[in-house]
Amino acid sequence: MVLDGGEQAVIDFQDALLGPRQYDLVSLLRDSYVTLDQQFIGRMVRRYLVVTAGGGGAEMDEGQFREVFDLLTIQRKLKDAGRFVYIDRVKGNPDFLRFVPVALATSAKPSSGCPRWRTSKRCCRATCRSWPSRSLRR
């Protein structure tokens, strides 16, 4: 990240792995702690594509880019939900359990326009409805 004065700062480099370019956008735009408007997310994805192409990067088809973005949303949010339960069960910290329903609901959102993800959507919605409001500690 570049700050106003030109100074650079690292936001986060969890796992420090190479991955699809959409993964960082999913991390920023589909966060489990902050819910952003779908129209805003769409504008930011389009802006990313325009700025990337304008800066000499690859020109990407928005539909194909969005399909990978949505698939990574499902993967990332299910990972988040699992991590939150892990933090409760293994680390003894239930503070993040309140974000599990948000993560599961967010994982179901992108599948609404993709017939291939309907099963995932049904599963996430059913799990979210049955999610307990109390800690899952054994």
TAKAFEN-V432547 format. One record per residue. N is the residue number from 0. NEAR is the number of other ideal C-beta (glycine too) atoms within 10 Angstrom. D_CENTER is the distance of its C-alpha to the mean C-alpha in whole Angstrom. Layout:
# TAKAFEN-V432547
N,NEAR,D_CENTER
N,NEAR,D_CENTER
This chain:
# TAKAFEN-V432547
0,8,19
1,8,23
2,8,24
3,5,27
4,5,30
5,6,28
6,8,27
7,7,24
8,7,22
9,6,19
10,8,16
11,10,15
12,7,15
13,6,14
14,7,16
15,6,17
16,7,16
17,6,16
18,10,14
19,13,13
20,15,13
21,22,10
22,17,8
23,14,9
24,19,8
25,25,4
26,17,5
27,15,7
28,19,7
29,24,4
30,17,5
31,24,7
32,10,10
33,9,11
34,12,10
35,12,11
36,8,14
37,11,13
38,8,16
39,10,15
40,20,11
41,13,14
42,11,16
43,14,14
44,18,13
45,13,17
46,10,18
47,20,16
48,18,18
49,12,21
50,10,21
51,15,20
52,12,23
53,9,25
54,7,25
55,6,27
56,12,23
57,8,23
58,9,23
59,16,20
60,9,20
61,13,18
62,7,18
63,9,17
64,19,15
65,20,13
66,17,13
67,16,12
68,22,9
69,22,9
70,19,10
71,21,7
72,25,4
73,22,7
74,13,8
75,20,5
76,26,5
77,18,9
78,13,9
79,23,8
80,26,11
81,12,13
82,15,13
83,22,14
84,17,17
85,12,18
86,15,18
87,18,20
88,15,23
89,8,23
90,10,23
91,9,24
92,13,22
93,16,21
94,11,19
95,19,16
96,21,17
97,12,16
98,18,13
99,23,13
100,16,13
101,19,11
102,24,8
103,22,10
104,19,11
105,24,8
106,29,8
107,22,11
108,19,11
109,24,10
110,22,13
111,10,15
112,10,17
113,15,17
114,7,20
115,10,19
116,21,16
117,12,18
118,10,19
119,17,15
120,17,15
121,12,18
122,15,17
123,23,14
124,15,16
125,12,19
126,17,18
127,18,16
128,10,20
129,7,21
130,14,19
131,8,22
132,7,22
133,7,24
134,14,23
135,13,23
136,10,26
137,4,28
